[in-house]
Amino acid sequence: MTSEYFERLWQAVTAGDEYAAGDVAVSALGAGVDAESVLLDVIGGVQHKVGLEWAANRITVAQEHAATAINDRVLASFGYMLPRPRANRSRVAVACVDGEWHAMPARLLAEVLRLRGFRVDYLGAQVPAPHLVAHLHRTGPDAVALSASLATRLPAAHATITACQAAATPVIAGGAAFGPDGRYARLLGADAWAPDARAAADLLAAPLPRPRTGHQPLDDLPHLADQEYTLVSRTSGRLVKNVMAGLETRVPAMREYTLRQRQHAAEDIAHIVEYLAVSLYVGDEELFTGFLTWTAEILEARQVPAVSLLPALELLRGQLHDFPRSQALLDAAHTRLRDTLT
């Protein structure tokens, strides 16, 4: 029953028609579609498609932003379309990790929890850990639902999980950053993980286990003792600059790049360094190789030869000759990418 409204909402958001988008939600509810399905299968489903269509280069960045903004405004008015639910369950603070601007998954969870009778403090995007902890001390929620979409936010997520647990508040983690199977949520010590909003609401229906106390982030990730993550993170700007300079020698065509093309190339290299650093943090080769494979697909969809990534990885390896874990990650990514492109 939701497929009809999914298609109508998709047409509305891609046309930039906010009023038509709002009408879809009203019509679906009026036709008897349950509110949770409207939230997750219609609005959330369309938002997921927006991301896929952007990645495939079938819609522009501007269209993606406009569609997201319309979906967000529909969500903002959603609570006014329904009778106010009676809050008879526990209190949950819903927040995005510091630096995480993709707030839609957290917003959808907050609305689902409200529908199910939870008392919800929705704190929105990019919540610094100290501010979140201050909120916990002031309001005393029963749990924190922590959302992150980008894997580069995992170190910040780790610090936030540890800080919340030190405040005696359990944390349920969710979002693409934590992996499709929740492996990074478990690695970073979250008290629970859920693959989607429905599963999170189900888990929160019962009290989460008491959080661990007295541990530090290094206790979870002993490999950080080698300092590679810290050193790569701190020198990222220099690494990007040196790789860009080397590419101009290895790829002569780059010398003719426009300023905008150079900026895009530098941004791509910066993302590679950022994902290398976070892969060092969690100690997972698949995170880095998966990111490079995805990046290659994005470049090819935009008719940019993904083979250009190979010399960038080689140059970065040369910059990190004293970093064995970094070199192993770069070698694995180079092999995976070369095999994918040939």
N, C-alpha and C positions, 0 to 999 in steps of 0.2 A: 504493500500500500504506500510505502514511503517513496518508491521509485518515481512516481509522478511528481511529487513535490521536490524531490532531488533535482529532477530535470528542470522544473520551473525556476527553482532558486539558482541553478547554474546559469540559466539564460538571463536571469535578472542581474546577477552580480557581474557577469561578463559584459552586459550592456551598460553597466554603471547605474542601474535603476534602483535606487534605495527604496523607493515607495513600493515598487513591485516586489522586492525582496521581503519587505515587511508583510505585504499581503499574503505571500506564500506561507509564512509562519502562521498567520491568523487563520488562513483557509485550512491548513493541515490540522490545527487544533480543533477548528470548528467541524471538521469531517470525522473527528473521533480518533485521530492519530495520537497516541499517548505522548505526553510532553517529553519524556526521556528520549523517545525515538526521534522526535523533531529536533531535539538538541544534537544528538550524536549521529544519527543516520542521515539526517537532511543537512543541517548546518555544518556539523563536523565532517560529514562525508564530502560536501561541496568544498570545504576548506582544504581537505586532503587532495582533492582533484586539482585545486588551484595550484598547489605545490608541484604536483606531477606535471601539469601542463607548462608551468614555468621551466621546470628542469628540461623538458623536451623542446623548449624554445617555441612553443605554440602560442604562448601569450607573453607579453612584454613585462618588464619589471613594473612599469606604471600600471598595467592592467592587474598584475598580481597584488600590488599595494591597494588599488582601488577596490578590488574584490574583497580583500581582507578587511578593509575599513568598513565596507557595507555589512559584511557578516558580523563584525564586531558591534556595529550599531544595532543590528537585529537582536543580537544577544543582550545588549544593554537594555532593550525594551522588553525582553522576553518575560521577565518576572511580572511585568504589569499586565500581561495577557492572561494571567491565571489567578485564581484565588490564592491568597497568601497561605502557604503550607504551615501547619503547626509545628514549631520546633520542639521535638520531644526526644531527640537523640543527643549524642555527645557534641562537643564543640571542636571544630577543626579549623586550623589556620592554613590557608592555601596560598602558596607563594612561589614565584619563580626565583631561581638561583640568581645571585648577583651577576650582572652582565648578560642575562638572558632576556631578550626582547620579545621572543615568541610567546605571547601570553595566552593565545587562544586555547591550547590544551588545558591550562590551569583554569581559565574562565569557564570552560565547558564542565570541568569537574566540579567547580564551585556551584554551578547551577544544578547539576545532578544531585549533589549532596543536599542542597536546599529542598529540592523536590522530595527527597527521601526523609526529610524531617531533621536534618542536622543543623546545628547552629554554626554558621560559616563566617569566618573572617577572611574575605578575599583581599589579599594585599597587592596583587598585580605583578607586573613585570619588574625585573631587576631589583630585588630586595637585598640590600647588604646584610650580611650575617649579624652584625651588632644590632641593627635596627629590628631584625626579626627576633633576636633573643630578648631585646627590650620589650617587644610586644608580648612574648611568651610570659615574661615575669609580670607584666601588667594585667594580662587577661587570663592566664592559666588554661589554655586549651588542652584537650585530651590528646591531640596529635597534631603533627605538621604534615601536610601533603606538599612535597617539594617537587617542582617541575623543571625539567631542563630538556631542550630540544637539540642543542648543539653540544657535541662531545667535548669541544674545547672548554666548556664550562665545568667539566668534571672536577678539576682541582678545587674550584670554588664550591662546588656541591659537597665535596668531601669535608671542607672546613665548616660548612654550614651544618651538615649532618652531625659532626662532632660537637659543635657549639650547642645545637638543640638538645642533644643527648646529655650534655653537661648540665643543661637546665632541666633535666629530668623529663623531657618531652620526647616521646618516640616519633620516628620519622618514617613515612611511607613515601617512596620515590617513584616517579613515573616520567615518561617522556622518552623520545627517541635517543637522547644522549646516553641513557643507561643501558642501551643495547636491547635488541628485540627479545632476548630471553632474561633481561634483568641482571646480566652478569656483573655490570659495573656498580649497580645498586648494592649487590651482595659484597663485592670487593671493597666498597667504600664504607661498609658497616651500617647501611640503612636497616631499620627494623623490619621493613616489609617493602615489597615492590609489586606494582600492578601494571599489566600491559595496556589497560585502558580505563576510562572513567567508570564503567560499570563494575569492573573487577575491583577497582579501588574502593568504590562505595560498599561493595559486598564485604571487603576485608575490614573496613572501618566500622561495620555494624557490630563487630565484637572488639573489645579492648585490644590494642596492640601490645605485644610483649614489652616488658620494662626495658628501657635502653641500657646498654652497657655504660659503665662509668669508669673513670680513671684511666682511659686509654688515650693515646695520641695518634694523629694521622700516620706517623712513621711505624706505629705498631701494626697497622693494616698493610702497609706497603714497605717492607724492609729493603726492597731494591732501591728505594730513594736515597739510601745512604751513599750511593756512588756519586751523587751530586750532578749527574748528567742532566736531569730535568731542569734543575735550577740554572745551570750554566747555559744550556741551550735557550731557555726562556730569557735570561738576562742579556744575551748577545744576539737576540733575534734580529734587531735592526741592522747590526753589522753583517750578519749572515745574509740577509736579503740584499743588501748593497753589494756585497762581494759576488754573490751569485749573479746578480744583474750585470755586473761588469764582466764577469766571465762569459755570460751568454752572448754578449756583443761580439766577443772573439769567436766563440763556437758557432754562433748563428749570425752570420754577417747581415742577413736581412733585417735584424733588429735595429741596426744603425739607422735604418730609414723609417723606423716607427714614429708615428705621431706622438705628441705628449699624452694623449688619451690612451693610445695603445701601450705605451710604456707604463702608465699608471695601472692598467689592467694586468700587465705582466708582473709588475711588482706586487700587486695584490694577490695574484695566484701563488707567487713564491712565498709571500708572507703566510698564506693559509697553509702551505706545505710545511713551513717551519713550525707553525702553531700546532698542527696535527702531529708532527713528529714529537714535539714537546709533550703533548698530552698522552701520546702512546708510550713515551718513556715513563710518564707518571703512573699509568695503570699497568705498565709492563705487558702490553698486548700488541703483538705484531699485526693481528687482523684489523685492528682499528685503523692503523696507518695504511695498510695495503687496500683496505676497503675504501678509504677516503680517496686514494689516488685513482682507483678504478672508477669511482663515481665522478671524480673531476674529469677524467678522460671522456666519459660519456657526455658530460655537460659541454666540454669543449667541442667535441665532434658534432653535437647538436647545433652548435653555433658556427660550424664550418671552420673551426680552428684546429689545425692538425695536433692531435693529442701526443704525437711522437715528440713534440717539443718539450714534453715533461721529462724525457729521459736524460738529456744533457743537464737539466736543472738538478735532477737527483744526483748525477755524477759530480757536478760542481759542489753541491752541498756536502756530499761525502768527503770530498777533498778538504773542505773547511773543517770537518769534524774527525780528522784522522786520529785524534787521541781519545775518541769516545767509542768504545767497542759496542755498546748497546745501540747507539745511534747508527753506527755503520751496519750492524746486522739488520736493523729496521729498513734502512735505505736500500740495502742489497735485496732484501725480500720484496720490497715494493718495486724495485727496478725489474726484477725477474718477472713478477706477476704482470706488470704493465707491458713489458716487452712481449711476453707470451700472449697477452690479450690483443695487442696491436698487430701482431704478425700472423 
